[in-house]
């Protein structure tokens, strides 16, 4: 699959340059002295404009080779020095990366020759195609016995590495989630479906369809380390470091606030959704202000890992606000931004991704970033399409409740207006809890709160309106009082 990407542009440029710069070639192509001079001048300009070689990789390779020679007595790069100095915080990533380079370079000894190390690291740094990146890291974590096969354990290690990268670089320190095993098992079950192994191509296609953005943080981290680690090794080669000075510019939600706000969405599940749902939902409001002179670095690091965006705001939780259609509408309507609606039964959790403001209508609505996901027990993107959402609680003659699915005649998810049950893919479930998270910017939440305040004030004003005598004669409350035995209702009588 990746054979057509194996062409090295550096090699091609060297071959073209060697043919043009030979004395015989310059004389043969020269029609006159001025022509030959023009060719040589053009060649010199081309050499000046040619991209420099991977200097960071060259420096890193030499430093690792020096440490391997000094500590292990080996002329090359050993796995021990590779792990100790390049990926000290992630030994499993180091082992899989080293194994991949060793296997790809067809090394005959246990160590990796310096030339092979530089060649394959430069390929890693130059990868731009998304499909090639996913295939490379799936192949990196493939089975030890067969590089063309992927096991459930290998995929779990790959996903856990991405999760650890996100959790370890929170501003307040490394975070953890007690539900991470459940979350990873859900993804692995969705891919392998109780199979012992799958081909590399199958796993790559499944990841591309369901959660491909979870793989990119691993690649970004490896690129970051390959490009910058030589500085730290030069400064203090004996230091094991703690992430090589890596800072996370992507804003993340504080763990305590998240755990207090959500019962259905633990941090690990939020991490999974942030890397699975369309970028519209997980795009942060912007990185924090960077120090002067570090804007470029901050812009790069802001894309480094999949983090839980800080702008996700809890709008509605049935455990706190009550379970019902009116409660859902009260807390969700008027929020002018994308939302995530989590629906939970005893043995299944679904997520409805609404790309725009919820509204009551008898028609299906929504943009192309609307989606229906199954979070547990098996993770999958059930459907992603435009005009797949439906909400109606008041319009007569049309189905009432909440629905999701691009086929109005057979919706995938049906929640009736009483909000006590739901049907998913034709199977009925008892509805236990619902949560709604707003994924818009801060202004969307502030606007919704302002609208709610106005509605409360308007209701108070309506209750305090003084009625005239003519209005009171026709008022229904007067008729009810007369039925109750109070035909004369005035202040003196009371």
C-alpha positions in Angstrom: 0.0 0.0 0.0 2.8 2.4 0.8 5.1 1.3 -2.0 4.3 4.3 -4.1 5.4 6.6 -1.3 8.8 5.0 -0.9 10.4 7.3 -3.5 12.9 9.5 -1.9 12.9 13.0 -3.5 16.3 13.6 -2.1 17.7 10.7 -4.1 16.0 11.9 -7.2 17.5 15.4 -6.9 21.0 13.9 -6.3 20.7 11.7 -9.4 19.6 14.7 -11.5 22.2 16.9 -10.1 25.0 14.4 -10.7 24.1 14.0 -14.4 24.1 17.7 -15.0 27.1 18.7 -13.0 29.5 16.3 -14.6 32.1 18.0 -16.9 31.1 15.9 -19.8 27.5 16.8 -19.5 28.3 20.6 -19.2 30.5 20.5 -22.4 28.1 18.4 -24.4 25.2 20.7 -23.7 27.2 24.0 -24.2 26.5 25.7 -27.5 28.9 28.5 -26.6 30.9 29.8 -23.7 28.2 32.1 -22.5 25.7 29.2 -22.6 27.9 27.0 -20.6 28.4 29.8 -18.1 24.6 30.2 -17.9 24.2 26.5 -17.2 26.8 26.6 -14.4 25.3 29.7 -12.9 21.8 28.1 -12.9 23.2 25.0 -11.4 24.8 27.0 -8.6 21.5 28.8 -7.9 19.7 25.5 -7.9 22.1 24.1 -5.3 21.6 27.2 -3.2 17.8 26.8 -3.3 17.9 23.1 -2.7 16.5 22.0 0.7 19.3 21.3 3.3 19.7 17.8 4.6 18.0 16.7 7.8 20.5 18.4 10.1 18.6 17.5 13.4 18.5 13.8 12.5 22.2 13.8 11.6 23.1 15.4 15.0 20.7 13.1 16.8 22.1 10.0 15.1 25.7 10.9 16.0 24.8 11.6 19.6 22.9 8.3 20.0 25.8 6.5 18.3 28.3 8.1 20.7 26.2 7.0 23.7 25.9 3.5 22.3 29.6 3.3 21.8 30.4 4.6 25.3 27.7 2.6 27.2 27.3 -0.6 25.1 30.5 -0.7 23.1 28.6 -0.9 19.9 29.2 1.0 16.7 25.7 2.0 15.8 22.4 2.8 17.6 21.3 0.3 20.3 17.8 -0.1 21.6 19.0 0.8 25.1 20.4 4.2 24.1 17.4 4.8 21.8 14.9 4.3 24.6 17.0 6.1 27.2 17.7 9.3 25.3 15.0 9.7 22.7 11.8 8.4 24.3 12.5 8.1 28.0 8.9 8.6 29.0 7.4 6.1 26.6 9.4 2.8 26.5 6.7 1.0 24.6 6.7 3.6 21.8 10.5 3.4 21.8 10.5 -0.4 21.5 8.0 -0.4 18.6 9.7 2.5 16.8 13.1 0.8 17.2 11.7 -2.5 16.0 10.1 -0.9 13.0 13.4 0.8 11.9 15.4 -2.3 12.6 13.0 -4.5 10.5 12.6 -1.9 7.7 16.3 -1.5 7.4 16.8 -5.3 7.3 19.6 -5.0 9.9 21.6 -8.2 10.5 22.7 -7.3 14.0 20.8 -6.3 17.1 21.8 -2.7 16.7 20.9 -0.2 13.9 23.7 1.2 11.7 23.9 5.0 11.8 23.2 5.3 8.1 20.0 3.2 8.3 18.8 5.1 11.4 19.2 8.5 9.6 17.5 7.2 6.4 14.4 5.9 8.1 14.1 8.9 10.5 14.2 11.2 7.6 11.4 9.3 5.9 9.3 9.7 9.1 10.0 13.4 9.2 9.1 13.9 5.5 5.7 12.1 5.7 2.8 14.3 4.8 0.1 11.9 3.4 -2.5 11.0 6.1 -3.0 7.5 4.8 0.8 6.8 4.8 1.1 8.2 8.4 -1.7 5.9 9.6 -0.2 2.9 7.8 3.3 3.6 9.1 2.2 3.6 12.8 -0.1 0.7 12.4 2.7 -1.3 10.9 5.0 0.0 13.6 2.8 -1.6 16.3 2.1 -4.8 14.2 2.6 -8.3 15.4 6.1 -9.4 16.2 5.7 -12.6 14.2 4.2 -11.0 11.1 4.6 -7.4 10.1 1.6 -7.6 7.8 -0.8 -8.5 10.6 -2.2 -6.5 13.5 -3.4 -7.9 16.8 -5.9 -6.4 19.2 -3.1 -6.0 21.7 -1.0 -4.0 19.2 -3.9 -1.6 18.4 -4.5 -1.2 22.2 -0.8 -0.2 22.7 -1.0 2.3 19.8 -4.2 3.9 21.1 -2.9 4.0 24.7 0.3 5.7 23.5 -1.8 8.4 21.9 -3.9 8.7 25.1 -0.9 8.9 27.3 0.6 11.7 25.1 -2.5 13.7 25.6 -2.9 13.1 29.4 0.8 13.6 30.2 1.0 17.2 28.9 -1.8 18.9 30.9 -0.6 22.2 32.3 -1.4 21.1 35.9 0.4 17.8 35.5 -0.3 14.3 34.1 -3.9 13.1 34.3 -5.5 9.7 34.4 -8.9 8.2 33.9 -10.2 5.0 35.7 -12.4 4.2 32.6 -9.5 4.1 30.1 -9.5 0.3 29.8 -13.3 0.3 29.0 -12.8 3.1 26.4 -9.9 1.3 24.7 -11.7 -2.1 24.8 -14.7 -0.4 23.1 -12.4 0.7 20.2 -10.5 -2.6 19.9 -13.8 -4.5 19.9 -15.2 -2.3 17.2 -12.2 -3.0 15.0 -11.6 -6.7 15.6 -15.0 -8.0 16.5 -13.6 -10.9 18.5 -11.1 -11.8 15.8 -7.5 -12.7 16.8 -5.9 -10.6 14.1 -6.5 -8.5 11.0 -4.4 -7.4 8.0 -2.6 -4.1 8.2 -4.8 -2.8 5.3 -8.0 -3.7 7.1 -7.0 -1.9 10.3 -5.9 1.2 8.4 -9.2 1.3 6.5 -11.2 0.9 9.8 -9.2 3.7 11.5 -9.6 6.0 8.5 -13.4 5.5 8.7 -13.9 5.7 12.4 -11.1 7.5 14.4 -8.1 8.3 12.2 -7.2 11.5 14.0 -6.2 9.6 17.1 -3.1 8.3 15.3 -1.7 11.7 14.3 -0.6 12.8 17.8 1.8 9.9 17.9 3.4 11.0 14.6 3.5 14.6 15.7 5.2 13.7 19.0 7.8 11.5 17.2 8.5 14.3 14.7 8.9 16.8 17.5 11.3 14.5 19.3 13.4 13.6 16.3 13.7 17.3 15.3 14.5 18.8 18.8 15.9 16.1 21.1 19.5 16.7 20.0 19.4 20.1 21.7 18.7 18.5 25.1 21.2 15.8 24.6 23.9 18.3 23.8 22.9 20.4 26.8 22.8 17.5 29.3 23.3 14.1 27.7 22.9 12.3 31.0 19.5 13.8 31.7 16.6 11.5 31.0 14.3 14.5 30.7 10.6 14.7 31.1 9.2 15.2 27.6 12.2 17.1 26.2 10.7 20.5 27.2 7.5 19.7 25.4 4.7 22.1 26.2 1.0 21.7 25.3 -0.5 24.9 23.9 -3.9 23.3 23.2 -6.3 24.3 26.0 -7.6 21.4 28.1 -10.3 21.0 30.6 -9.4 20.7 34.3 -9.9 17.2 35.5 -11.8 18.1 38.7 -14.3 20.3 36.8 -14.8 17.6 34.2 -15.4 14.8 36.7 -17.8 16.9 38.7 -19.8 17.8 35.6 -20.2 14.5 33.8 -21.4 11.0 34.7 -21.6 9.6 31.1 -18.5 11.2 29.7 -15.3 10.3 31.5 -12.1 12.0 30.4 -11.0 9.0 28.3 -14.3 8.9 26.5 -14.1 12.7 25.9 -10.6 12.2 24.5 -12.0 9.6 22.1 -14.8 11.8 21.0 -12.4 14.8 20.5 -10.4 12.7 18.2 -13.3 11.1 16.4 -16.1 13.7 15.9 -15.5 16.2 13.1 -13.1 19.0 13.9 -16.0 21.4 14.2 -16.7 19.9 17.7 -13.1 19.7 19.1 -11.6 22.8 17.6 -10.4 24.9 20.7 -11.1 28.5 21.1 -7.4 29.3 20.7 -4.2 28.6 22.5 -3.2 30.7 25.5 -1.0 33.7 24.9 2.5 32.7 24.0 5.7 34.4 25.2 7.3 36.9 22.8 9.3 35.2 20.1 7.6 31.8 20.5 4.6 32.2 18.3 5.8 29.7 15.7 6.6 27.1 18.3 3.2 27.7 20.0 1.4 27.3 16.7 3.1 24.0 16.1 2.7 22.6 19.5 -1.0 23.5 19.6 -1.6 20.8 17.0 0.5 18.2 18.8 -2.0 16.0 20.7 -5.7 15.3 20.9 -6.8 17.0 24.1 -10.2 17.6 25.7 -11.1 21.1 24.6 -11.8 23.6 27.4 -14.7 25.2 25.6 -16.9 22.1 26.0 -19.6 23.3 28.4 -22.2 21.1 30.2 -25.7 22.2 29.2 -28.0 19.5 30.5 -27.6 16.4 32.7 -30.6 14.3 33.5 -29.2 13.3 36.9 -29.2 16.9 38.0 -32.0 18.5 36.0 -34.5 15.7 35.7 -35.2 13.3 32.8 -37.9 14.6 30.4 -38.5 16.3 27.1 -39.3 19.7 28.7 -36.1 19.6 30.7 -34.1 18.7 27.6 -35.7 21.6 25.7 -35.2 24.1 28.5 -31.5 23.5 28.8 -30.6 22.8 25.2 -32.6 25.2 23.0 -31.2 28.6 22.3 -27.6 27.3 22.4 -26.3 28.5 19.1 -23.4 26.1 18.5 -22.6 22.4 18.0 -23.6 20.0 20.7 -23.0 16.4 21.8 -26.0 14.5 23.2 -25.1 11.3 25.1 -27.9 8.8 25.5 -27.3 5.9 27.9 -29.1 2.6 28.6 -28.0 -0.3 30.8 -25.6 -1.8 28.2 -25.2 0.8 25.5 -24.1 4.5 25.1 -24.9 6.6 22.0 -23.7 10.0 21.0 -25.7 12.4 18.7 -23.4 15.0 17.2 -25.5 18.1 16.2 -23.5 20.6 14.1 -25.8 23.5 14.7 -28.5 24.9 17.1 -31.3 22.5 18.1 -34.7 23.6 16.9 -38.2 22.2 16.9 -39.6 21.4 13.5 -41.4 18.7 11.6 -38.5 18.4 9.1 -35.1 16.8 9.4 -32.2 19.2 9.6 -28.5 19.4 10.2 -25.3 20.0 8.3 -22.8 17.5 6.9 -20.9 17.3 10.2 -23.9 15.7 12.0 -23.2 12.2 13.1 -24.5 9.3 15.3 -21.8 7.4 17.2 -21.9 4.3 19.4 -19.5 4.8 22.3 -20.1 1.6 24.3 -19.8 -1.4 24.3 -18.5 -1.4 20.8 -17.2 1.9 19.3 -18.2 2.9 15.8 -19.4 5.7 13.6 -22.9 4.6 12.9 -23.7 7.3 10.4 -22.5 10.7 9.3 -24.8 12.8 7.0 -26.6 16.0 6.5 -30.3 16.4 7.5 -30.3 13.5 9.9 -31.7 15.1 13.0 -35.3 15.7 14.1 -37.0 17.2 17.1 -40.7 17.8 17.6 -42.7 18.1 20.8 -45.6 20.4 19.8 -46.5 20.2 16.1 -49.5 18.0 15.6 -49.8 15.4 12.9 -46.1 14.6 12.9 -44.0 12.1 15.0 -43.0 13.5 18.4 -39.7 13.1 20.1 -36.1 13.2 19.1 -34.8 11.2 16.1 -31.5 10.6 14.3 -30.9 9.0 10.9 -30.8 10.1 7.3 -33.8 7.9 6.3 -37.0 9.5 7.8 -38.9 6.3 7.2 -36.5 4.2 9.3 -34.5 6.4 11.8 -31.6 4.7 13.5 -32.4 6.4 16.8 -35.9 7.1 18.1 -36.6 8.8 21.5 -40.3 9.2 22.1 -41.7 12.4 23.6 -41.9 10.9 27.1 -38.1 10.4 27.1 -38.4 7.2 29.1 -37.1 4.8 26.4 -35.4 4.7 23.0 -35.0 2.5 20.0 -31.7 2.0 18.3 -31.4 0.1 15.0 -34.8 -1.4 15.8 -33.9 -2.7 19.3 -35.8 -1.1 22.3 -33.9 0.1 25.3 -34.8 1.7 28.6 -33.5 5.3 28.8 -31.4 5.8 31.9 -29.7 9.1 31.4 -29.0 11.9 29.0 -26.3 14.6 28.9 -25.8 17.5 26.5 -22.4 19.2 26.0 -22.1 22.5 24.1 -19.1 22.6 21.8 -19.4 26.2 20.6 -17.4 29.1 21.7 -17.9 31.0 25.0 -20.1 33.5 23.3 -22.7 30.8 22.4 -23.0 29.8 26.0 -23.3 33.4 27.2 -25.9 34.2 24.6 -28.0 31.2 25.7 -27.8 32.3 29.4 -28.8 35.8 28.5 -31.9 34.5 26.6 -32.8 32.4 29.6 -32.6 35.4 31.9 -34.8 37.4 29.6 -37.4 34.5 29.6 -37.4 34.4 33.4 -37.9 38.2 33.6 -40.6 38.1 31.0 -42.5 35.4 32.9 -42.3 37.4 36.1 -43.5 40.5 34.3 -46.5 38.6 32.9 -47.5 37.4 36.4 -47.4 40.9 37.8 -49.6 42.6 35.1 -52.6 44.3 36.7 -55.9 43.5 35.1 -58.6 46.1 34.4 -62.2 45.6 35.4 -63.2 44.8 31.8 -60.4 42.2 31.5 -61.3 40.6 34.8 -65.0 40.1 33.7 -63.8 37.9 30.8 -60.8 36.3 32.6 -61.0 32.5 33.1 -59.8 32.8 36.7 -62.9 34.7 37.6 -65.1 31.8 36.4 -63.0 29.3 38.4 -63.4 31.4 41.6 -67.2 31.6 41.0 -67.3 27.8 40.8 -65.4 27.6 44.1 -68.0 29.7 45.9 -66.4 33.2 45.6 -68.7 35.0 43.2 -67.6 38.4 44.7 -63.8 38.5 44.6 -62.3 41.8 45.8 -60.0 43.1 48.5 -62.8 44.1 50.9 -64.3 40.6 50.8 -61.0 39.1 51.6 
